[in-house]
């Protein structure tokens, strides 16, 4: 991937994350399915460039975030009304937003 392609990929991932509605989440894999690449590539983009976007709205397929994010994310979940369990995992059945069907 050239530098231009890599920059474009980053922008596409971040633009997708910005579309996730408050109170909803998507997964690294669902974003990768729409943008291309794989979940780890999306995770890498989020780790290095995700600060300005609602990073707490991107979770693992089981509804969890990396442990370093849990405490900060739950404050956002409370503010947005995102359903999550006492263990910090988002209730995916209620909160999942599919970027392939953005009008959901």
C-alpha positions as CSV (number, residue, x, y, z in Angstrom):
1,X,0.0,0.0,0.0
2,X,1.5,3.3,-1.0
3,X,1.5,6.3,1.3
4,X,-1.3,7.9,-0.6
5,X,-3.3,4.7,-0.4
6,X,-2.6,4.3,3.3
7,X,-3.7,7.9,3.9
8,X,-6.9,7.4,1.9
9,X,-7.6,4.2,3.9
10,X,-7.2,6.0,7.2
11,X,-9.6,8.7,6.0
12,X,-12.1,6.1,4.9
13,X,-12.0,4.3,8.2
14,X,-12.4,7.5,10.2
15,X,-15.2,8.7,8.0
16,X,-17.1,5.4,8.6
17,X,-16.6,5.7,12.4
18,X,-18.0,9.2,12.3
19,X,-21.2,7.9,10.8
20,X,-21.9,5.6,13.8
21,X,-24.9,7.1,15.6
22,X,-24.7,8.0,19.3
23,X,-25.8,5.1,21.4
24,X,-24.8,2.5,18.8
25,X,-21.5,0.7,18.0
26,X,-19.9,-1.1,15.1
27,X,-17.1,-3.6,15.0
28,X,-13.6,-3.6,13.6
29,X,-14.7,-6.5,11.3
30,X,-17.9,-4.8,10.1
31,X,-16.0,-1.6,9.2
32,X,-13.3,-3.7,7.4
33,X,-16.0,-5.5,5.4
34,X,-17.2,-2.1,4.0
35,X,-13.9,-0.3,3.8
36,X,-11.6,-3.2,2.9
37,X,-8.7,-4.7,4.6
38,X,-9.2,-6.6,7.8
39,X,-10.2,-6.0,11.4
40,X,-6.6,-5.6,12.5
41,X,-6.0,-2.9,9.9
42,X,-9.0,-1.0,11.2
43,X,-7.8,-1.5,14.7
44,X,-4.4,-0.1,13.8
45,X,-6.0,3.0,12.2
46,X,-8.1,3.5,15.3
47,X,-5.1,3.1,17.6
48,X,-3.0,5.6,15.7
49,X,-5.5,8.0,14.3
50,X,-8.8,7.5,16.1
51,X,-8.6,10.1,18.8
52,X,-10.6,12.8,17.0
53,X,-13.5,10.4,16.2
54,X,-15.9,8.6,18.5
55,X,-13.5,5.7,19.0
56,X,-15.7,4.2,21.8
57,X,-18.3,3.3,19.2
58,X,-15.9,0.7,17.6
59,X,-15.7,-2.5,19.6
60,X,-14.7,-6.1,19.2
61,X,-17.3,-8.6,17.9
62,X,-18.1,-9.7,21.5
63,X,-18.9,-6.1,22.4
64,X,-15.7,-5.4,24.3
65,X,-13.0,-2.8,23.9
66,X,-9.3,-3.2,24.6
67,X,-8.8,-3.1,28.4
68,X,-7.1,0.3,28.2
69,X,-10.3,1.9,27.0
70,X,-12.9,0.4,29.2
71,X,-13.2,3.1,31.9
72,X,-13.2,6.0,29.4
73,X,-15.6,4.3,27.1
74,X,-18.3,3.6,29.7
75,X,-18.6,7.3,30.5
76,X,-19.4,7.9,26.8
77,X,-21.8,4.9,26.8
78,X,-23.6,6.5,29.8
79,X,-23.8,9.9,28.1
80,X,-25.2,8.3,24.9
81,X,-27.4,5.7,26.4
82,X,-25.5,2.8,24.8
83,X,-26.6,-0.5,26.4
84,X,-23.8,-2.3,28.1
85,X,-23.3,-4.9,30.8
86,X,-21.6,-4.5,34.2
87,X,-18.5,-6.0,32.7
88,X,-18.3,-3.1,30.2
89,X,-19.3,-5.1,27.1
90,X,-21.8,-3.5,24.9
91,X,-25.0,-5.4,24.4
92,X,-24.5,-6.1,20.7
93,X,-28.0,-7.3,19.9
94,X,-29.4,-3.8,20.9
95,X,-26.5,-1.5,19.9
96,X,-24.9,-2.9,16.7
97,X,-24.9,-0.6,13.8
98,X,-24.0,-2.1,10.4
99,X,-22.0,0.3,8.2
100,X,-23.1,-1.8,5.2
101,X,-26.7,-0.6,6.0
102,X,-26.1,2.9,7.3
103,X,-29.8,3.9,7.3
104,X,-30.5,1.2,9.9
